[in-house]
Amino acid sequence: MIRAEGIRKTFGCRKAINNITVTIQEGNIFGLVGTNGAGKSTFLRILSGVLKPEAGTVTIDELPVFENEKAKAKICFLSDTAYFFPGATPKTMAHYYGIVYPEFDKKRFDELLNKFGMEQDAKINTFSKGMKKQVSVLLGICTNTQYLFCDETFDGLDPVMRQAVKSIFASEILNRNFTPVIASHNLRELEDICDHVGLLHQGGILLSRDLEDMKFHIQKIQCVIQNPVLEEELLRELDVMQHEKRGSLLTIIARGTKEEIMERVESKYPVFGEVLPLSLEEIFISETEVAGYDIKNLIC
Ligand SMILES: Nc1ncnc2c1ncn2[C@@H]1O[C@H](COP(=O)(O)OP(=O)(O)OP(=O)(O)O)[C@@H](O)[C@H]1O
């Protein structure tokens, strides 16, 4: 488990991280989302012990991370600009990773590389941006470290590749103790990968939520209720986060389970009423509006 408590970091007079407290549970895929400059890279660098915070503590499985070899042995950090040696090939990078990470699984790397259709001896500098990211993720996974920090590693991967990486992550979680933390400036890139998402804004965590839990407790309903008095009643009775009326169609985003909400809707004799799937973006829009923010300024 990763615990960050009261983390602060300033560069000159710029507060990059402003009092972050967050817990990352083992076996979760944790997404960290925020606009450019929100503090994602700085926070990941602090989590991995590369940077020292001015205040606060970070522990990984109870071990302080800064200047602590034992804690660092549990981490692999993939920075936003993957570094490959000049003239490197996947094979030479795997050799290097094998020296740095004692548990590096060369056989698995070869298998995965093959599965992703890349050649061992091809020069990485001839690869596309997305392919370089794939090599970087595969190297990271094969280090077999317990924690994998990915800084914008998924941004720019196509949906098929995201799905492939997601299924590799899922099988790693199933087969060993593995906890990836993924930073991105794009919520949509994280939606199908993460179990838990923290929204970072101006160096602070604005929201940190379990996705399944969020999807279970927030619903989007569309209904037509002919009687305006009953319609008003419904809006009063539900814990409404957002609502909009177009013609006679009322769309509501409200807190509660599907059953609780539909029971309320049914009690108003709707001509029609149904629960619709809610995207992560819609959930975040509703949550942050309630908190008084305009999400369009917080995510892409
Ligand atoms: N080494 C540094 N020196 C000075 N300022 C820095 C340094 N690193 C980060 N900052 C500042 O800290 C703030 C947070 O930067 P950070 O790179 O952590 O954001 P980010 O969320 O990762 O952004 P992006 O999505 O653009 O990568 C920014 O205002 C940035 O200018």
The ligand as an ORCA input file, in Angstrom:
! r2SCAN-3c Opt
* xyz 0 1
  N      11.960     21.107    -12.107
  C      11.040     22.059    -12.057
  N      11.399     23.352    -11.886
  C      10.472     24.337    -11.804
  N       9.142     24.133    -11.886
  C       8.723     22.869    -12.060
  C       9.645     21.767    -12.154
  N       8.923     20.633    -12.315
  C       7.623     21.003    -12.330
  N       7.512     22.336    -12.174
  C       6.245     23.101    -12.109
  O       5.356     22.397    -11.242
  C       4.034     22.409    -11.761
  C       3.544     20.973    -11.933
  O       4.284     20.367    -12.986
  P       4.132     18.830    -13.374
  O       5.129     18.537    -14.449
  O       4.172     18.015    -12.154
  O       2.640     18.815    -13.956
  P       1.911     17.697    -14.829
  O       0.537     17.589    -14.254
  O       2.711     16.459    -14.894
  O       1.838     18.384    -16.242
  P       1.876     17.754    -17.720
  O       0.577     17.063    -17.946
  O       2.040     18.959    -18.584
  O       3.069     16.823    -17.800
  C       4.084     23.175    -13.066
  O       3.663     24.496    -12.797
  C       5.550     23.151    -13.458
  O       5.908     24.326    -14.149
*
